[in-house]
């Protein structure tokens, strides 16, 4: 299956659109709503555990998709590791982190927003990655 990649002109146009600060603020608000409503604790068969949310929302009549993962660093290699953070603690921390969403051009999805950061809860380190793009 081949991936259709947007043209360079389309990427430049899309990048200019996402530099709009009012739009970025509305996207951040939409992502924070997804965190409040959709974030859930997860544990995968690989042993990796943490929190995730996958959802769609609308801003100014356009649909956006958000994919958010916050993994406990080291949980994959140590299946006995216990997740100390509560869902509410994770929601609060991640809600603050998405304030740092930045415009980003994804080669296969076009323009959108991204944040990738590490954070601590109860002396445990997490890696959060959030991808937001227009549908």
Buried (B, 14 or more C-beta within 10 A) or exposed (E): EEEEEBEEEEBEEBBEEBEEEEBBEBBBEBBBBBBEEBBEBBEEEEBBBBBBBEBEBEBEEEEBBBBBBBBBBEBBEEEEBEBEBEEEEBBBBBBEBBEEBEBBBBEEBBBBBBBBBEBEBEEBEBBBEBBBBBE
